[in-house]
Amino acid sequence: MAERAALEELVRLQGERVRALKQQKASAEQIEEEVAKLLKLKAQLGPDEGKQKFVLKTPKETLTGKYGEDSKLIYDLKDQGGELLSLRYDLTVPFARYLAMNKLTNIKRYHIAKVYRRDNPAMTRGRYREFYQCDFDIAGQFDPMIPDAECLKIMCEILSSLQIGDFLVKVNDRRILDGMFAICGVPDSKFRTICSSVDKLDKVSWEEVKNEMVGEKGLAPEVADRIGDYVQQHGGVSLVEQLLQDPELSQNKQALEGLGDLKLLFEYLTLFGIADKISFDLSLARGLDYYTGVIYEAVLLQTPVRAGEETLGVGSVAAGGRYDGLVGMFDPKGRKVPCVGLSIGVERIFSIVEQRLEALEEKVRTTETQVLVASAQKKLLEERLKLVSELWDAGIKAELLYRKNPKLLNQLQYCEEAGIPLVAIIGEQELKDGVIKLRSVASREEVDVRREDLVEEIKRRTSRPLCMC
């Protein structure tokens, strides 16, 4: 024990030496030499009496082994201190690590932040290397399918309120998939890789998927054909009932559990009034390895904006599922915390909105400003500042150009470019009359409004919800 403690101290000191050299901007050769010594000392430590010690401090090495074949898209950053680091691939794995680190067993949260993928960007399809996701998660021990149904309700509410077109949420269960693979004859070692192939059915034909499973992944053709009989089915609760009567699938314990939960889920979705937005789709697999139960993915049912134009396509815009085992992977004692959540692709939705507006030759509104305070003559900066302050105090989203004497034409052009709907114009005559000239940018109509009535008039005109389509 004393010998190991001494070796750990040497590792610590050598690590400090490496960091000091980097701060001093020493030569690359010298740093590499000292890093090699550090790695050699770490290697001498070896395993701790044959038992892996997982101490949660900072997020090192926590992303690997969670995403299956998608792991190749993780940004790995191997620093010169010998530690394995990566940019976060999603917000789910860091959330699970946070729960384990803080010994939390019950929480409901949302989180908006950047994630990173080492992928080939395709801007028109909403694929980026750096982008924002919005996640909503429920962690805790609850009765089956109640939090799962709430997550789907939230997903439908978000996509409906964004007014980006009709959508469909595909639903499946990892246990049904695993049970299906088992009865079809897929070896246990090939479950995840075959799952990844099946997940491509929304992009390519069944023949292409079959060729990949047989030609590239070594699956027997007759096994692939049996899988094909299942994964090309989709429907609603009636399909769940049908599979519950399947003589083979109903005999598989995992599949039976998954089908039972899906039947219950559809009951709750009907009560939530969103069952018509949900499709039980056996081809949905979700490639991430951490899912353990219900999985879902929202896709837009995009139609051309104009006759003869191609359909706008960006793939799924939201997805999620149940991941009951992920927290336990980070807990030193393996304690599990059941979790379910969803993720909204923020940039993908922006991409859709931008394409639709461009196709309709409309401009993207880049600000929430309701009114620009403008002046018709020179030397009215003080009056503009007074008025914009009054509007701010009344809760109006207002702004003004940061110029002492801007030309009125420039102020109006700024409103058109930024999508600001109203202009409150101050002029010498308006000041004498105690009114403000309120101009609609779209129609260019102007009316005189008494200064004491201006706040109410602006609120009345801007009370309609913002439409993103």
C-alpha positions in Angstrom: 0.0 0.0 0.0 2.8 2.4 0.9 4.6 1.5 -2.3 1.5 2.3 -4.4 1.0 5.6 -2.5 4.6 6.6 -3.3 4.0 5.8 -7.0 0.8 7.8 -7.0 2.7 10.8 -5.6 5.3 10.4 -8.4 2.5 10.4 -11.0 1.1 13.6 -9.4 4.5 15.4 -9.4 5.3 14.3 -12.9 1.8 15.6 -14.0 2.6 19.0 -12.4 5.9 19.0 -14.3 4.2 18.4 -17.6 1.7 21.2 -16.9 4.5 23.6 -15.9 6.4 22.9 -19.1 3.4 23.7 -21.2 2.8 26.9 -19.3 6.4 27.9 -19.8 6.0 27.0 -23.5 8.9 24.6 -23.5 10.0 22.8 -26.6 7.8 20.1 -28.0 10.6 17.6 -27.7 11.0 18.3 -24.0 7.2 18.1 -23.3 6.9 14.8 -25.2 9.8 13.4 -23.2 8.2 14.3 -19.9 4.7 13.1 -21.1 6.3 9.7 -21.9 7.7 9.5 -18.4 4.2 10.3 -17.0 2.6 7.6 -19.1 5.2 5.1 -18.0 4.5 5.9 -14.3 0.8 5.6 -14.8 1.3 2.2 -16.5 3.2 1.0 -13.4 0.2 1.8 -11.3 -1.8 -0.8 -13.1 -5.3 -1.9 -11.9 -6.2 -1.4 -8.3 -6.1 -5.0 -7.0 -7.9 -6.2 -10.0 -10.9 -3.8 -9.4 -11.6 -0.8 -11.6 -11.9 2.4 -9.6 -14.3 5.0 -11.2 -14.0 8.3 -9.3 -16.3 11.0 -10.7 -14.5 14.3 -11.0 -14.4 15.9 -14.4 -15.9 14.4 -17.5 -12.9 12.2 -18.7 -13.4 9.2 -20.8 -17.2 9.1 -20.1 -18.4 9.3 -23.7 -16.9 6.1 -25.1 -19.0 2.9 -25.3 -22.4 4.7 -25.2 -23.2 5.5 -28.8 -22.5 2.2 -30.7 -21.5 2.8 -34.3 -22.1 6.5 -34.0 -19.0 6.7 -31.7 -16.9 7.5 -34.8 -18.6 10.9 -34.8 -17.3 11.9 -31.3 -14.6 14.6 -31.3 -11.7 13.1 -29.3 -9.2 15.5 -27.8 -6.1 13.7 -26.6 -4.1 16.3 -24.7 -0.4 16.2 -23.9 -1.0 15.2 -20.3 -2.0 11.8 -21.4 -5.7 12.1 -20.6 -8.5 11.1 -23.0 -11.0 13.9 -23.5 -13.8 14.6 -25.9 -16.3 17.3 -26.9 -19.7 16.2 -25.7 -21.7 14.3 -28.3 -25.1 15.0 -26.7 -26.6 16.3 -23.5 -27.8 12.9 -22.2 -24.6 11.2 -21.2 -23.3 14.3 -19.3 -26.7 14.5 -17.6 -26.4 10.9 -16.4 -22.9 11.6 -15.1 -24.2 14.6 -13.2 -26.9 12.5 -11.5 -24.3 9.9 -10.5 -21.8 12.5 -9.3 -24.4 14.3 -7.1 -26.3 11.1 -6.0 -29.6 12.5 -7.4 -32.4 10.0 -7.8 -35.3 12.2 -8.8 -35.2 15.3 -11.1 -37.1 16.9 -14.0 -35.1 19.3 -16.1 -34.6 21.0 -19.4 -31.2 22.0 -20.9 -30.2 24.0 -24.0 -26.5 23.8 -25.0 -24.0 23.0 -27.7 -23.0 19.5 -28.8 -20.4 18.4 -31.4 -20.3 15.8 -34.1 -17.3 14.8 -36.3 -19.5 14.6 -39.3 -19.7 15.9 -42.8 -21.7 19.1 -42.7 -24.7 19.5 -44.9 -26.2 22.9 -44.1 -29.3 22.5 -46.3 -30.2 19.3 -44.4 -29.5 20.8 -41.0 -26.3 18.7 -40.3 -23.5 20.6 -38.5 -20.4 19.8 -36.6 -21.3 22.3 -33.8 -25.0 22.9 -33.0 -27.5 23.4 -30.2 -29.8 20.8 -28.7 -32.7 21.3 -26.3 -33.2 18.4 -23.9 -36.0 17.6 -21.5 -35.5 14.7 -19.1 -37.4 13.0 -16.2 -35.3 10.9 -13.8 -36.8 8.8 -11.0 -38.6 5.6 -10.1 -42.2 6.0 -11.3 -45.0 3.8 -12.6 -44.6 2.6 -16.2 -45.1 4.9 -19.2 -46.5 7.9 -17.3 -43.3 10.0 -17.7 -42.7 8.5 -21.1 -46.2 9.8 -22.2 -45.4 13.2 -20.8 -42.2 13.4 -22.8 -44.1 12.6 -26.0 -46.8 15.2 -25.1 -44.0 17.8 -24.7 -42.4 16.9 -28.0 -45.8 17.3 -29.8 -46.5 20.6 -28.1 -43.2 22.0 -29.1 -43.4 21.0 -32.7 -47.0 22.1 -33.0 -46.3 25.5 -31.5 -43.4 26.1 -33.8 -45.8 25.9 -36.8 -43.2 24.2 -39.0 -45.7 21.8 -40.7 -47.2 18.4 -40.1 -45.1 15.9 -38.3 -45.2 12.2 -37.2 -43.6 10.7 -34.1 -42.3 7.2 -34.7 -42.3 5.0 -31.6 -40.7 1.6 -30.9 -39.1 -0.3 -28.0 -35.5 -1.6 -27.7 -36.9 -4.7 -26.0 -39.1 -5.5 -28.9 -36.2 -5.1 -31.3 -34.0 -7.4 -29.2 -36.7 -9.9 -28.9 -37.4 -9.8 -32.6 -33.7 -10.2 -33.4 -33.5 -13.2 -31.0 -36.4 -15.1 -32.6 -35.2 -14.3 -36.1 -31.8 -15.9 -35.3 -29.5 -12.9 -35.0 -26.4 -13.8 -32.8 -26.2 -11.8 -29.5 -22.9 -10.2 -30.6 -24.6 -8.7 -33.7 -27.7 -7.2 -32.0 -26.3 -3.6 -32.0 -24.7 -3.6 -35.4 -27.9 -5.0 -37.0 -29.9 -2.5 -35.1 -27.8 0.2 -36.7 -28.6 -1.2 -40.2 -32.3 -1.4 -39.5 -32.3 2.3 -38.4 -31.4 3.3 -41.9 -34.8 2.2 -43.4 -36.1 5.7 -43.3 -33.4 6.8 -45.7 -32.8 3.7 -48.0 -34.7 0.7 -49.3 -35.1 -2.6 -47.5 -33.0 -4.2 -50.2 -30.1 -1.9 -49.5 -30.4 -2.5 -45.7 -30.5 -6.3 -46.3 -27.4 -6.1 -48.5 -25.6 -4.3 -45.8 -26.6 -6.8 -43.1 -25.7 -9.8 -45.3 -22.8 -8.5 -47.3 -21.0 -6.3 -44.8 -22.1 -7.7 -41.4 -22.2 -11.4 -42.2 -25.9 -12.1 -41.4 -27.4 -15.1 -42.9 -29.9 -14.2 -45.8 -32.8 -16.2 -44.3 -32.3 -14.4 -41.0 -32.3 -11.0 -42.8 -35.6 -12.0 -44.6 -37.3 -12.8 -41.3 -36.2 -9.5 -39.9 -37.6 -7.8 -43.0 -41.0 -9.3 -42.4 -41.2 -7.5 -39.1 -39.4 -4.2 -39.6 -41.4 -3.1 -42.6 -44.6 -3.0 -40.5 -45.9 0.2 -38.9 -49.3 1.3 -37.5 -51.0 2.2 -34.2 -52.2 0.3 -31.2 -53.8 -2.3 -33.5 -50.3 -3.4 -34.6 -49.3 -3.7 -30.9 -52.3 -6.0 -30.4 -51.4 -8.0 -33.5 -47.9 -8.6 -32.3 -49.1 -9.6 -28.9 -50.8 -12.5 -30.7 -47.7 -13.4 -32.7 -46.9 -17.0 -31.8 -43.1 -16.4 -31.7 -42.7 -12.8 -30.6 -45.2 -13.2 -27.7 -43.1 -16.0 -26.3 -40.0 -13.8 -25.9 -39.9 -12.2 -22.5 -38.2 -9.0 -23.6 -40.5 -8.4 -26.5 -43.6 -9.2 -24.4 -42.6 -6.6 -21.8 -42.0 -4.0 -24.5 -45.3 -4.7 -26.2 -47.2 -4.5 -22.9 -45.6 -1.1 -22.1 -46.4 0.2 -25.6 -50.0 -0.8 -25.3 -50.2 1.1 -22.0 -48.3 4.1 -23.6 -50.9 4.3 -26.4 -53.7 4.5 -23.7 -52.0 7.5 -22.1 -51.3 9.1 -25.5 -55.0 8.9 -26.3 -55.9 10.6 -23.0 -53.3 13.3 -23.9 -55.0 13.7 -27.3 -51.9 13.0 -29.4 -52.3 9.4 -30.4 -53.0 10.5 -34.0 -49.5 11.9 -34.1 -47.8 8.7 -33.1 -46.9 5.7 -35.2 -45.6 2.3 -33.9 -42.8 1.7 -36.4 -40.7 -1.5 -36.1 -37.9 -0.1 -38.3 -37.1 2.6 -35.7 -34.0 1.5 -33.9 -32.1 4.7 -32.7 -28.4 3.8 -33.0 -27.4 5.0 -29.5 -26.5 2.1 -27.2 -27.8 3.5 -24.0 -31.5 3.2 -24.8 -33.2 0.4 -22.8 -36.9 0.7 -23.6 -39.3 3.0 -25.4 -37.6 5.0 -28.2 -39.1 7.7 -30.4 -38.2 10.1 -33.3 -40.2 12.9 -34.8 -40.0 13.5 -38.6 -41.7 16.3 -40.6 -44.2 15.3 -43.2 -42.9 18.0 -45.5 -44.8 19.0 -48.6 -43.4 21.3 -51.3 -43.9 25.0 -50.5 -44.9 25.5 -54.2 -46.2 23.2 -56.9 -43.3 21.6 -58.8 -40.7 22.2 -56.1 -38.8 19.5 -54.3 -39.7 18.5 -50.8 -37.6 20.1 -48.1 -35.9 17.4 -46.1 -33.7 17.5 -43.0 -34.4 14.1 -41.4 -35.6 13.9 -37.8 -36.1 17.1 -35.8 -36.6 15.5 -32.4 -35.9 12.2 -30.7 -35.5 10.4 -27.4 -36.3 7.4 -25.3 -35.8 5.5 -22.0 -32.3 5.0 -20.7 -32.5 3.2 -17.4 -29.0 1.9 -17.2 -26.9 4.9 -18.1 -26.6 6.5 -14.6 -25.5 3.2 -13.1 -22.5 3.1 -15.5 -21.1 6.2 -13.7 -22.1 5.3 -10.2 -19.2 3.5 -8.3 -21.8 1.2 -6.7 -23.7 0.7 -9.9 -26.9 2.2 -8.5 -29.5 2.7 -11.3 -31.7 5.7 -11.8 -34.5 5.2 -14.4 -34.6 8.0 -16.9 -36.5 9.1 -20.0 -36.0 12.1 -22.1 -36.2 13.9 -25.5 -34.0 16.1 -27.5 -35.0 18.8 -30.0 -32.6 19.7 -32.8 -32.6 23.5 -32.7 -30.5 24.1 -35.8 -32.5 21.6 -37.8 -35.7 23.5 -37.0 -34.0 26.8 -37.9 -32.9 25.3 -41.2 -36.5 24.3 -42.0 -37.9 27.8 -41.1 -35.2 29.5 -43.2 -35.8 27.3 -46.2 -39.5 27.8 -46.1 -39.2 31.6 -45.8 -36.6 31.7 -48.6 -38.9 29.7 -50.8 -41.7 32.1 -50.1 -39.3 35.1 -50.6 -39.9 36.2 -47.0 -37.2 37.5 -44.7 -36.1 35.8 -41.5 -37.0 38.0 -38.6 -33.8 38.4 -36.5 -35.1 40.4 -33.6 -38.0 40.4 -31.2 -38.0 44.2 -31.2 -41.6 45.5 -31.4 -41.0 49.1 -32.2 -38.1 51.4 -33.3 -38.1 54.9 -31.8 -37.1 57.2 -34.7 -36.9 60.9 -35.3 -37.9 62.9 -38.4 -35.5 65.9 -37.8 -32.2 66.6 -36.3 -31.4 67.4 -32.6 -34.1 65.0 -31.3 -31.8 62.5 -29.6 -33.0 63.5 -26.1 -36.6 63.0 -27.0 -35.8 59.6 -28.5 -34.0 58.6 -25.4 -36.9 59.7 -23.2 -39.5 57.8 -25.3 -37.5 54.6 -25.6 -37.0 54.6 -21.8 -40.8 55.0 -21.3 -41.4 52.1 -23.6 -38.8 49.9 -21.8 -40.4 50.7 -18.4 -43.8 49.6 -19.8 -42.4 46.3 -21.0 -42.3 47.1 -24.7 -39.4 45.7 -26.7 -38.0 48.9 -28.2 -34.8 50.2 -29.6 -33.2 53.2 -31.4 -30.3 53.7 -33.7 -27.1 54.7 -31.9 -26.8 57.9 -33.9 -27.4 61.5 -32.8 -29.0 62.6 -36.0 -29.9 59.5 -38.2 -31.7 60.1 -41.4 -35.4 59.0 -41.3 -34.9 56.8 -44.4 -32.0 54.9 -42.8 -34.2 54.3 -39.7 -37.0 52.9 -41.8 -34.7 50.7 -43.9 -33.2 49.3 -40.7 -36.7 48.3 -39.6 -37.4 46.5 -42.9 -34.1 44.6 -42.8 -34.5 43.6 -39.2 -38.2 42.8 -39.4 -39.3 45.3 -36.8 -43.1 45.8 -37.4 -43.6 49.3 -36.0 -41.8 52.7 -35.9 -42.6 55.4 -33.4 -41.6 58.7 -35.1 -40.9 61.8 -33.1 -41.0 65.2 -35.0 -41.1 68.8 -34.0 -44.8 69.1 -34.9 -45.6 65.9 -33.0 -43.9 67.2 -29.9 -46.0 70.4 -30.1 -49.2 68.4 -30.6 -48.4 65.8 -27.8 -48.6 62.9 -30.2 -46.3 60.2 -31.7 -46.6 59.1 -35.3 -46.9 55.3 -35.3 -46.0 53.7 -38.6 -46.6 50.2 -39.8 -43.5 49.0 -41.6 -45.4 46.4 -43.7 -48.2 48.7 -44.9 -46.4 52.0 -44.5 -49.6 53.5 -43.0 -49.1 56.1 -40.3 -51.4 57.3 -37.6 -51.0 59.9 -34.8 -51.3 58.4 -31.4 -51.5 60.5 -28.2 -48.4 59.9 -26.2 -50.3 58.6 -23.1 -52.0 56.0 -25.4 -48.9 54.8 -27.2 -48.0 51.9 -25.0 -51.5 50.4 -25.2 -51.6 50.9 -29.0 -48.3 49.1 -29.5 -49.4 46.2 -27.2 -52.6 45.9 -29.1 -50.9 45.8 -32.5 -48.2 43.3 -31.4 -50.4 41.0 -29.2 -50.7 38.4 -32.0 -48.3 35.4 -31.5 -45.2 35.4 -33.7 -45.6 32.9 -36.6 -42.4 31.2 -37.7 -43.7 29.9 -41.0 
